[in-house]
Amino acid sequence: MARTKKSGFRRCPICGHHADRKDMQYTTDANGIRCRLVCWDCYDQIMAKGYDDADTNKDYEY
């Protein structure tokens, strides 16, 4: 039985663009913790101030 290759395409949560996993990058919050997996175009926009200001980790106590 032949193994099928798993699709590496994912959808960017910001722009909705389908991109290969290797063409995506995790953003980091102000404490350096990974937040979201986004495409490179969105990554540049989100990380312009140096960190991701997403609501993902706001209530977490470090």
PQR file of N, CA, C, O and H, with PARSE charges and radii, in Angstrom:
ATOM      1  N   MET A   1       0.844  -1.165   0.000 -0.4000 1.5000
ATOM      2  CA  MET A   1       0.000   0.000   0.000 -0.0000 2.0000
ATOM      3  C   MET A   1       0.899   1.241   0.000  0.5500 1.7000
ATOM      4  O   MET A   1       1.827   1.341   0.803 -0.5500 1.4000
ATOM      5  N   ALA A   2       0.627   2.158  -0.879 -0.4000 1.5000
ATOM      6  CA  ALA A   2       1.434   3.376  -0.987 -0.0000 2.0000
ATOM      7  C   ALA A   2       0.952   4.417   0.013  0.5500 1.7000
ATOM      8  O   ALA A   2      -0.244   4.549   0.272 -0.5500 1.4000
ATOM      9  H   ALA A   2      -0.127   2.077  -1.531  0.4000 1.0000
ATOM     10  N   ARG A   3       1.897   5.144   0.562 -0.4000 1.5000
ATOM     11  CA  ARG A   3       1.548   6.225   1.482 -0.0000 2.0000
ATOM     12  C   ARG A   3       1.222   7.470   0.691  0.5500 1.7000
ATOM     13  O   ARG A   3       1.888   7.781  -0.296 -0.5500 1.4000
ATOM     14  H   ARG A   3       2.869   5.036   0.352  0.4000 1.0000
ATOM     15  N   THR A   4       0.228   8.162   1.109 -0.4000 1.5000
ATOM     16  CA  THR A   4      -0.114   9.419   0.450 -0.0000 2.0000
ATOM     17  C   THR A   4       0.538  10.562   1.208  0.5500 1.7000
ATOM     18  O   THR A   4       0.600  10.552   2.437 -0.5500 1.4000
ATOM     19  H   THR A   4      -0.314   7.910   1.911  0.4000 1.0000
ATOM     20  N   LYS A   5       1.015  11.532   0.474 -0.4000 1.5000
ATOM     21  CA  LYS A   5       1.671  12.674   1.097 -0.0000 2.0000
ATOM     22  C   LYS A   5       0.618  13.621   1.644  0.5500 1.7000
ATOM     23  O   LYS A   5      -0.341  13.958   0.950 -0.5500 1.4000
ATOM     24  H   LYS A   5       0.964  11.540  -0.525  0.4000 1.0000
ATOM     25  N   LYS A   6       0.792  14.045   2.868 -0.4000 1.5000
ATOM     26  CA  LYS A   6      -0.146  14.950   3.514 -0.0000 2.0000
ATOM     27  C   LYS A   6       0.014  16.353   2.934  0.5500 1.7000
ATOM     28  O   LYS A   6       1.136  16.815   2.728 -0.5500 1.4000
ATOM     29  H   LYS A   6       1.571  13.771   3.432  0.4000 1.0000
ATOM     30  N   SER A   7      -1.066  17.010   2.679 -0.4000 1.5000
ATOM     31  CA  SER A   7      -1.031  18.350   2.110 -0.0000 2.0000
ATOM     32  C   SER A   7      -0.435  19.338   3.099  0.5500 1.7000
ATOM     33  O   SER A   7      -0.814  19.362   4.270 -0.5500 1.4000
ATOM     34  H   SER A   7      -1.977  16.634   2.847  0.4000 1.0000
ATOM     35  N   GLY A   8       0.501  20.154   2.622 -0.4000 1.5000
ATOM     36  CA  GLY A   8       1.152  21.137   3.473 -0.0000 2.0000
ATOM     37  C   GLY A   8       0.545  22.515   3.337  0.5500 1.7000
ATOM     38  O   GLY A   8       1.088  23.487   3.861 -0.5500 1.4000
ATOM     39  H   GLY A   8       0.808  20.135   1.670  0.4000 1.0000
ATOM     40  N   PHE A   9      -0.583  22.613   2.635 -0.4000 1.5000
ATOM     41  CA  PHE A   9      -1.200  23.917   2.440 -0.0000 2.0000
ATOM     42  C   PHE A   9      -2.094  24.277   3.606  0.5500 1.7000
ATOM     43  O   PHE A   9      -2.876  23.456   4.084 -0.5500 1.4000
ATOM     44  H   PHE A   9      -1.024  21.823   2.209  0.4000 1.0000
ATOM     45  N   ARG A  10      -1.973  25.502   4.056 -0.4000 1.5000
ATOM     46  CA  ARG A  10      -2.778  26.008   5.169 -0.0000 2.0000
ATOM     47  C   ARG A  10      -3.368  27.344   4.773  0.5500 1.7000
ATOM     48  O   ARG A  10      -2.908  27.976   3.823 -0.5500 1.4000
ATOM     49  H   ARG A  10      -1.338  26.169   3.667  0.4000 1.0000
ATOM     50  N   ARG A  11      -4.374  27.769   5.494 -0.4000 1.5000
ATOM     51  CA  ARG A  11      -5.016  29.057   5.245 -0.0000 2.0000
ATOM     52  C   ARG A  11      -4.528  30.059   6.287  0.5500 1.7000
ATOM     53  O   ARG A  11      -4.530  29.779   7.486 -0.5500 1.4000
ATOM     54  H   ARG A  11      -4.747  27.255   6.267  0.4000 1.0000
ATOM     55  N   CYS A  12      -4.114  31.221   5.815 -0.4000 1.5000
ATOM     56  CA  CYS A  12      -3.682  32.287   6.707 -0.0000 2.0000
ATOM     57  C   CYS A  12      -4.912  32.854   7.424  0.5500 1.7000
ATOM     58  O   CYS A  12      -5.894  33.189   6.761 -0.5500 1.4000
ATOM     59  H   CYS A  12      -4.113  31.448   4.841  0.4000 1.0000
ATOM     60  N   PRO A  13      -4.891  32.972   8.768 -0.5600 1.5000
ATOM     61  CA  PRO A  13      -6.052  33.468   9.499  0.2800 2.0000
ATOM     62  C   PRO A  13      -6.311  34.968   9.295  0.5500 1.7000
ATOM     63  O   PRO A  13      -7.397  35.451   9.615 -0.5500 1.4000
ATOM     64  N   ILE A  14      -5.340  35.700   8.772 -0.4000 1.5000
ATOM     65  CA  ILE A  14      -5.484  37.134   8.573 -0.0000 2.0000
ATOM     66  C   ILE A  14      -6.106  37.453   7.228  0.5500 1.7000
ATOM     67  O   ILE A  14      -7.145  38.108   7.158 -0.5500 1.4000
ATOM     68  H   ILE A  14      -4.458  35.307   8.512  0.4000 1.0000
ATOM     69  N   CYS A  15      -5.463  36.985   6.145 -0.4000 1.5000
ATOM     70  CA  CYS A  15      -5.919  37.346   4.794 -0.0000 2.0000
ATOM     71  C   CYS A  15      -6.705  36.241   4.113  0.5500 1.7000
ATOM     72  O   CYS A  15      -7.356  36.499   3.101 -0.5500 1.4000
ATOM     73  H   CYS A  15      -4.619  36.452   6.201  0.4000 1.0000
ATOM     74  N   GLY A  16      -6.669  35.013   4.631 -0.4000 1.5000
ATOM     75  CA  GLY A  16      -7.397  33.901   4.040 -0.0000 2.0000
ATOM     76  C   GLY A  16      -6.678  33.255   2.866  0.5500 1.7000
ATOM     77  O   GLY A  16      -7.235  32.377   2.207 -0.5500 1.4000
ATOM     78  H   GLY A  16      -6.139  34.803   5.453  0.4000 1.0000
ATOM     79  N   HIS A  17      -5.453  33.676   2.598 -0.4000 1.5000
ATOM     80  CA  HIS A  17      -4.668  33.162   1.484 -0.0000 2.0000
ATOM     81  C   HIS A  17      -4.187  31.749   1.789  0.5500 1.7000
ATOM     82  O   HIS A  17      -3.725  31.477   2.897 -0.5500 1.4000
ATOM     83  H   HIS A  17      -5.000  34.389   3.134  0.4000 1.0000
ATOM     84  N   HIS A  18      -4.293  30.839   0.804 -0.4000 1.5000
ATOM     85  CA  HIS A  18      -3.760  29.488   0.966 -0.0000 2.0000
ATOM     86  C   HIS A  18      -2.271  29.517   0.663  0.5500 1.7000
ATOM     87  O   HIS A  18      -1.860  29.990  -0.397 -0.5500 1.4000
ATOM     88  H   HIS A  18      -4.668  31.060  -0.096  0.4000 1.0000
ATOM     89  N   ALA A  19      -1.467  29.016   1.581 -0.4000 1.5000
ATOM     90  CA  ALA A  19      -0.016  29.007   1.407 -0.0000 2.0000
ATOM     91  C   ALA A  19       0.542  27.680   1.894  0.5500 1.7000
ATOM     92  O   ALA A  19      -0.027  27.037   2.776 -0.5500 1.4000
ATOM     93  H   ALA A  19      -1.801  28.632   2.441  0.4000 1.0000
ATOM     94  N   ASP A  20       1.650  27.284   1.315 -0.4000 1.5000
ATOM     95  CA  ASP A  20       2.339  26.086   1.758 -0.0000 2.0000
ATOM     96  C   ASP A  20       2.906  26.348   3.153  0.5500 1.7000
ATOM     97  O   ASP A  20       3.276  27.482   3.460 -0.5500 1.4000
ATOM     98  H   ASP A  20       2.112  27.806   0.598  0.4000 1.0000
ATOM     99  N   ARG A  21       2.981  25.333   3.994 -0.4000 1.5000
ATOM    100  CA  ARG A  21       3.456  25.489   5.367 -0.0000 2.0000
ATOM    101  C   ARG A  21       4.852  26.105   5.412  0.5500 1.7000
ATOM    102  O   ARG A  21       5.148  26.897   6.306 -0.5500 1.4000
ATOM    103  H   ARG A  21       2.681  24.412   3.745  0.4000 1.0000
ATOM    104  N   LYS A  22       5.706  25.753   4.463 -0.4000 1.5000
ATOM    105  CA  LYS A  22       7.069  26.287   4.473 -0.0000 2.0000
ATOM    106  C   LYS A  22       7.103  27.771   4.113  0.5500 1.7000
ATOM    107  O   LYS A  22       8.122  28.431   4.315 -0.5500 1.4000
ATOM    108  H   LYS A  22       5.466  25.110   3.737  0.4000 1.0000
ATOM    109  N   ASP A  23       6.002  28.301   3.583 -0.4000 1.5000
ATOM    110  CA  ASP A  23       5.912  29.715   3.245 -0.0000 2.0000
ATOM    111  C   ASP A  23       5.187  30.514   4.319  0.5500 1.7000
ATOM    112  O   ASP A  23       4.746  31.636   4.070 -0.5500 1.4000
ATOM    113  H   ASP A  23       5.174  27.765   3.419  0.4000 1.0000
ATOM    114  N   MET A  24       5.062  29.940   5.514 -0.4000 1.5000
ATOM    115  CA  MET A  24       4.375  30.599   6.617 -0.0000 2.0000
ATOM    116  C   MET A  24       5.307  30.680   7.825  0.5500 1.7000
ATOM    117  O   MET A  24       6.262  29.910   7.932 -0.5500 1.4000
ATOM    118  H   MET A  24       5.421  29.028   5.716  0.4000 1.0000
ATOM    119  N   GLN A  25       5.027  31.606   8.725 -0.4000 1.5000
ATOM    120  CA  GLN A  25       5.877  31.831   9.893 -0.0000 2.0000
ATOM    121  C   GLN A  25       5.002  32.129  11.107  0.5500 1.7000
ATOM    122  O   GLN A  25       3.950  32.756  10.978 -0.5500 1.4000
ATOM    123  H   GLN A  25       4.252  32.232   8.638  0.4000 1.0000
ATOM    124  N   TYR A  26       5.437  31.677  12.293 -0.4000 1.5000
ATOM    125  CA  TYR A  26       4.725  31.996  13.525 -0.0000 2.0000
ATOM    126  C   TYR A  26       5.068  33.412  13.976  0.5500 1.7000
ATOM    127  O   TYR A  26       6.229  33.819  13.935 -0.5500 1.4000
ATOM    128  H   TYR A  26       6.291  31.168  12.398  0.4000 1.0000
ATOM    129  N   THR A  27       4.054  34.158  14.405 -0.4000 1.5000
ATOM    130  CA  THR A  27       4.301  35.456  15.017 -0.0000 2.0000
ATOM    131  C   THR A  27       4.597  35.223  16.498  0.5500 1.7000
ATOM    132  O   THR A  27       4.290  34.159  17.037 -0.5500 1.4000
ATOM    133  H   THR A  27       3.111  33.827  14.438  0.4000 1.0000
ATOM    134  N   THR A  28       5.184  36.205  17.142 -0.4000 1.5000
ATOM    135  CA  THR A  28       5.464  36.092  18.569 -0.0000 2.0000
ATOM    136  C   THR A  28       4.868  37.286  19.300  0.5500 1.7000
ATOM    137  O   THR A  28       4.785  38.385  18.750 -0.5500 1.4000
ATOM    138  H   THR A  28       5.434  37.068  16.704  0.4000 1.0000
ATOM    139  N   ASP A  29       4.452  37.062  20.548 -0.4000 1.5000
ATOM    140  CA  ASP A  29       3.912  38.162  21.331 -0.0000 2.0000
ATOM    141  C   ASP A  29       5.054  38.930  21.984  0.5500 1.7000
ATOM    142  O   ASP A  29       6.221  38.661  21.699 -0.5500 1.4000
ATOM    143  H   ASP A  29       4.520  36.170  20.995  0.4000 1.0000
ATOM    144  N   ALA A  30       4.738  39.868  22.843 -0.4000 1.5000
ATOM    145  CA  ALA A  30       5.748  40.720  23.476 -0.0000 2.0000
ATOM    146  C   ALA A  30       6.723  39.930  24.347  0.5500 1.7000
ATOM    147  O   ALA A  30       7.830  40.397  24.614 -0.5500 1.4000
ATOM    148  H   ALA A  30       3.790  40.086  23.075  0.4000 1.0000
ATOM    149  N   ASN A  31       6.322  38.731  24.793 -0.4000 1.5000
ATOM    150  CA  ASN A  31       7.188  37.902  25.636 -0.0000 2.0000
ATOM    151  C   ASN A  31       7.948  36.846  24.851  0.5500 1.7000
ATOM    152  O   ASN A  31       8.664  36.035  25.438 -0.5500 1.4000
ATOM    153  H   ASN A  31       5.423  38.351  24.576  0.4000 1.0000
ATOM    154  N   GLY A  32       7.801  36.845  23.527 -0.4000 1.5000
ATOM    155  CA  GLY A  32       8.505  35.891  22.683 -0.0000 2.0000
ATOM    156  C   GLY A  32       7.825  34.556  22.522  0.5500 1.7000
ATOM    157  O   GLY A  32       8.438  33.612  22.025 -0.5500 1.4000
ATOM    158  H   GLY A  32       7.219  37.504  23.051  0.4000 1.0000
ATOM    159  N   ILE A  33       6.579  34.448  22.926 -0.4000 1.5000
ATOM    160  CA  ILE A  33       5.830  33.202  22.821 -0.0000 2.0000
ATOM    161  C   ILE A  33       5.094  33.177  21.484  0.5500 1.7000
ATOM    162  O   ILE A  33       4.506  34.179  21.076 -0.5500 1.4000
ATOM    163  H   ILE A  33       6.080  35.215  23.330  0.4000 1.0000
ATOM    164  N   ARG A  34       5.128  32.030  20.802 -0.4000 1.5000
ATOM    165  CA  ARG A  34       4.472  31.898  19.503 -0.0000 2.0000
ATOM    166  C   ARG A  34       2.973  32.134  19.614  0.5500 1.7000
ATOM    167  O   ARG A  34       2.324  31.678  20.555 -0.5500 1.4000
ATOM    168  H   ARG A  34       5.606  31.216  21.133  0.4000 1.0000
ATOM    169  N   CYS A  35       2.432  32.865  18.625 -0.4000 1.5000
ATOM    170  CA  CYS A  35       0.994  33.149  18.627 -0.0000 2.0000
ATOM    171  C   CYS A  35       0.267  32.504  17.460  0.5500 1.7000
ATOM    172  O   CYS A  35      -0.467  31.531  17.635 -0.5500 1.4000
ATOM    173  H   CYS A  35       2.959  33.236  17.860  0.4000 1.0000
ATOM    174  N   ARG A  36       0.477  33.054  16.258 -0.4000 1.5000
ATOM    175  CA  ARG A  36      -0.293  32.623  15.098 -0.0000 2.0000
ATOM    176  C   ARG A  36       0.630  32.247  13.946  0.5500 1.7000
ATOM    177  O   ARG A  36       1.721  32.797  13.796 -0.5500 1.4000
ATOM    178  H   ARG A  36       1.074  33.843  16.116  0.4000 1.0000
ATOM    179  N   LEU A  37       0.167  31.298  13.139 -0.4000 1.5000
ATOM    180  CA  LEU A  37       0.874  30.901  11.928 -0.0000 2.0000
ATOM    181  C   LEU A  37       0.265  31.690  10.774  0.5500 1.7000
ATOM    182  O   LEU A  37      -0.896  31.482  10.422 -0.5500 1.4000
ATOM    183  H   LEU A  37      -0.719  30.851  13.261  0.4000 1.0000
ATOM    184  N   VAL A  38       1.043  32.590  10.188 -0.4000 1.5000
ATOM    185  CA  VAL A  38       0.543  33.468   9.126 -0.0000 2.0000
ATOM    186  C   VAL A  38       1.467  33.424   7.919  0.5500 1.7000
ATOM    187  O   VAL A  38       2.607  32.971   8.019 -0.5500 1.4000
ATOM    188  H   VAL A  38       1.986  32.758  10.475  0.4000 1.0000
ATOM    189  N   CYS A  39       0.970  33.899   6.765 -0.4000 1.5000
ATOM    190  CA  CYS A  39       1.803  33.960   5.565 -0.0000 2.0000
ATOM    191  C   CYS A  39       2.813  35.096   5.714  0.5500 1.7000
ATOM    192  O   CYS A  39       2.670  35.954   6.585 -0.5500 1.4000
ATOM    193  H   CYS A  39       0.043  34.267   6.684  0.4000 1.0000
ATOM    194  N   TRP A  40       3.834  35.094   4.856 -0.4000 1.5000
ATOM    195  CA  TRP A  40       4.912  36.078   4.976 -0.0000 2.0000
ATOM    196  C   TRP A  40       4.422  37.501   4.766  0.5500 1.7000
ATOM    197  O   TRP A  40       4.934  38.421   5.404 -0.5500 1.4000
ATOM    198  H   TRP A  40       3.950  34.397   4.148  0.4000 1.0000
ATOM    199  N   ASP A  41       3.449  37.710   3.892 -0.4000 1.5000
ATOM    200  CA  ASP A  41       2.932  39.067   3.664 -0.0000 2.0000
ATOM    201  C   ASP A  41       2.304  39.627   4.937  0.5500 1.7000
ATOM    202  O   ASP A  41       2.556  40.773   5.309 -0.5500 1.4000
ATOM    203  H   ASP A  41       3.033  36.963   3.374  0.4000 1.0000
ATOM    204  N   CYS A  42       1.496  38.821   5.595 -0.4000 1.5000
ATOM    205  CA  CYS A  42       0.859  39.250   6.844 -0.0000 2.0000
ATOM    206  C   CYS A  42       1.870  39.337   7.977  0.5500 1.7000
ATOM    207  O   CYS A  42       1.750  40.199   8.847 -0.5500 1.4000
ATOM    208  H   CYS A  42       1.291  37.890   5.294  0.4000 1.0000
ATOM    209  N   TYR A  43       2.862  38.457   7.977 -0.4000 1.5000
ATOM    210  CA  TYR A  43       3.889  38.464   9.018 -0.0000 2.0000
ATOM    211  C   TYR A  43       4.616  39.809   9.051  0.5500 1.7000
ATOM    212  O   TYR A  43       4.839  40.376  10.121 -0.5500 1.4000
ATOM    213  H   TYR A  43       2.959  37.756   7.269  0.4000 1.0000
ATOM    214  N   ASP A  44       4.982  40.309   7.881 -0.4000 1.5000
ATOM    215  CA  ASP A  44       5.683  41.592   7.818 -0.0000 2.0000
ATOM    216  C   ASP A  44       4.832  42.730   8.370  0.5500 1.7000
ATOM    217  O   ASP A  44       5.347  43.622   9.045 -0.5500 1.4000
ATOM    218  H   ASP A  44       4.801  39.848   7.012  0.4000 1.0000
ATOM    219  N   GLN A  45       3.538  42.704   8.087 -0.4000 1.5000
ATOM    220  CA  GLN A  45       2.636  43.752   8.583 -0.0000 2.0000
ATOM    221  C   GLN A  45       2.426  43.638  10.088  0.5500 1.7000
ATOM    222  O   GLN A  45       2.464  44.641  10.800 -0.5500 1.4000
ATOM    223  H   GLN A  45       3.120  41.980   7.539  0.4000 1.0000
ATOM    224  N   ILE A  46       2.205  42.420  10.574 -0.4000 1.5000
ATOM    225  CA  ILE A  46       1.920  42.202  11.998 -0.0000 2.0000
ATOM    226  C   ILE A  46       3.141  42.501  12.862  0.5500 1.7000
ATOM    227  O   ILE A  46       3.020  43.118  13.921 -0.5500 1.4000
ATOM    228  H   ILE A  46       2.174  41.605   9.996  0.4000 1.0000
ATOM    229  N   MET A  47       4.317  42.063  12.411 -0.4000 1.5000
ATOM    230  CA  MET A  47       5.522  42.185  13.215 -0.0000 2.0000
ATOM    231  C   MET A  47       6.254  43.512  12.996  0.5500 1.7000
ATOM    232  O   MET A  47       7.405  43.647  13.411 -0.5500 1.4000
ATOM    233  H   MET A  47       4.415  41.562  11.551  0.4000 1.0000
ATOM    234  N   ALA A  48       5.617  44.483  12.360 -0.4000 1.5000
ATOM    235  CA  ALA A  48       6.248  45.781  12.102 -0.0000 2.0000
ATOM    236  C   ALA A  48       6.651  46.470  13.409  0.5500 1.7000
ATOM    237  O   ALA A  48       7.669  47.161  13.459 -0.5500 1.4000
ATOM    238  H   ALA A  48       4.682  44.373  12.024  0.4000 1.0000
ATOM    239  N   LYS A  49       5.850  46.282  14.467 -0.4000 1.5000
ATOM    240  CA  LYS A  49       6.197  46.908  15.750 -0.0000 2.0000
ATOM    241  C   LYS A  49       7.026  45.995  16.645  0.5500 1.7000
ATOM    242  O   LYS A  49       7.345  46.357  17.777 -0.5500 1.4000
ATOM    243  H   LYS A  49       5.023  45.721  14.426  0.4000 1.0000
ATOM    244  N   GLY A  50       7.377  44.813  16.143 -0.4000 1.5000
ATOM    245  CA  GLY A  50       8.265  43.923  16.886 -0.0000 2.0000
ATOM    246  C   GLY A  50       7.584  42.756  17.575  0.5500 1.7000
ATOM    247  O   GLY A  50       8.260  41.819  17.999 -0.5500 1.4000
ATOM    248  H   GLY A  50       7.119  44.519  15.223  0.4000 1.0000
ATOM    249  N   TYR A  51       6.271  42.786  17.697 -0.4000 1.5000
ATOM    250  CA  TYR A  51       5.538  41.689  18.324 -0.0000 2.0000
ATOM    251  C   TYR A  51       4.103  41.671  17.812  0.5500 1.7000
ATOM    252  O   TYR A  51       3.618  42.645  17.237 -0.5500 1.4000
ATOM    253  H   TYR A  51       5.721  43.548  17.352  0.4000 1.0000
ATOM    254  N   ASP A  52       3.432  40.536  18.034 -0.4000 1.5000
ATOM    255  CA  ASP A  52       2.045  40.361  17.612 -0.0000 2.0000
ATOM    256  C   ASP A  52       1.143  40.834  18.748  0.5500 1.7000
ATOM    257  O   ASP A  52       1.274  40.367  19.879 -0.5500 1.4000
ATOM    258  H   ASP A  52       3.826  39.744  18.501  0.4000 1.0000
ATOM    259  N   ASP A  53       0.254  41.732  18.459 -0.4000 1.5000
ATOM    260  CA  ASP A  53      -0.661  42.288  19.465 -0.0000 2.0000
ATOM    261  C   ASP A  53      -2.000  41.552  19.468  0.5500 1.7000
ATOM    262  O   ASP A  53      -3.038  42.156  19.736 -0.5500 1.4000
ATOM    263  H   ASP A  53       0.148  42.110  17.540  0.4000 1.0000
ATOM    264  N   ALA A  54      -1.980  40.255  19.173 -0.4000 1.5000
ATOM    265  CA  ALA A  54      -3.195  39.451  19.112 -0.0000 2.0000
ATOM    266  C   ALA A  54      -3.780  39.225  20.498  0.5500 1.7000
ATOM    267  O   ALA A  54      -3.079  39.344  21.503 -0.5500 1.4000
ATOM    268  H   ALA A  54      -1.136  39.764  18.955  0.4000 1.0000
ATOM    269  N   ASP A  55      -5.045  38.903  20.546 -0.4000 1.5000
ATOM    270  CA  ASP A  55      -5.720  38.626  21.816 -0.0000 2.0000
ATOM    271  C   ASP A  55      -5.447  37.206  22.308  0.5500 1.7000
ATOM    272  O   ASP A  55      -5.967  36.805  23.349 -0.5500 1.4000
ATOM    273  H   ASP A  55      -5.614  38.807  19.729  0.4000 1.0000
ATOM    274  N   THR A  56      -4.647  36.449  21.582 -0.4000 1.5000
ATOM    275  CA  THR A  56      -4.421  35.041  21.894 -0.0000 2.0000
ATOM    276  C   THR A  56      -3.865  34.833  23.294  0.5500 1.7000
ATOM    277  O   THR A  56      -4.379  33.991  24.031 -0.5500 1.4000
ATOM    278  H   THR A  56      -4.224  36.774  20.736  0.4000 1.0000
ATOM    279  N   ASN A  57      -2.844  35.564  23.681 -0.4000 1.5000
ATOM    280  CA  ASN A  57      -2.174  35.337  24.965 -0.0000 2.0000
ATOM    281  C   ASN A  57      -2.323  36.497  25.941  0.5500 1.7000
ATOM    282  O   ASN A  57      -1.541  36.595  26.887 -0.5500 1.4000
ATOM    283  H   ASN A  57      -2.426  36.248  23.083  0.4000 1.0000
ATOM    284  N   LYS A  58      -3.285  37.367  25.745 -0.4000 1.5000
ATOM    285  CA  LYS A  58      -3.413  38.565  26.580 -0.0000 2.0000
ATOM    286  C   LYS A  58      -3.703  38.248  28.051  0.5500 1.7000
ATOM    287  O   LYS A  58      -3.168  38.906  28.943 -0.5500 1.4000
ATOM    288  H   LYS A  58      -3.920  37.287  24.977  0.4000 1.0000
ATOM    289  N   ASP A  59      -4.545  37.244  28.305 -0.4000 1.5000
ATOM    290  CA  ASP A  59      -4.951  36.964  29.678 -0.0000 2.0000
ATOM    291  C   ASP A  59      -4.038  35.963  30.378  0.5500 1.7000
ATOM    292  O   ASP A  59      -4.251  35.638  31.546 -0.5500 1.4000
ATOM    293  H   ASP A  59      -4.979  36.709  27.581  0.4000 1.0000
ATOM    294  N   TYR A  60      -3.041  35.482  29.682 -0.4000 1.5000
ATOM    295  CA  TYR A  60      -2.145  34.488  30.264 -0.0000 2.0000
ATOM    296  C   TYR A  60      -1.172  35.165  31.218  0.5500 1.7000
ATOM    297  O   TYR A  60      -0.579  36.191  30.883 -0.5500 1.4000
ATOM    298  H   TYR A  60      -2.868  35.746  28.733  0.4000 1.0000
ATOM    299  N   GLU A  61      -1.008  34.599  32.396 -0.4000 1.5000
ATOM    300  CA  GLU A  61      -0.080  35.141  33.385 -0.0000 2.0000
ATOM    301  C   GLU A  61       1.282  34.469  33.227  0.5500 1.7000
ATOM    302  O   GLU A  61       1.396  33.255  33.396 -0.5500 1.4000
ATOM    303  H   GLU A  61      -1.489  33.766  32.668  0.4000 1.0000
ATOM    304  N   TYR A  62       2.288  35.230  32.913 -0.4000 1.5000
ATOM    305  CA  TYR A  62       3.624  34.672  32.678 -0.0000 2.0000
ATOM    306  C   TYR A  62       4.299  34.505  33.974  0.5500 1.7000
ATOM    307  O   TYR A  62       5.441  34.048  34.020 -0.5500 1.4000
ATOM    308  H   TYR A  62       2.194  36.216  32.776  0.4000 1.0000
TER
END
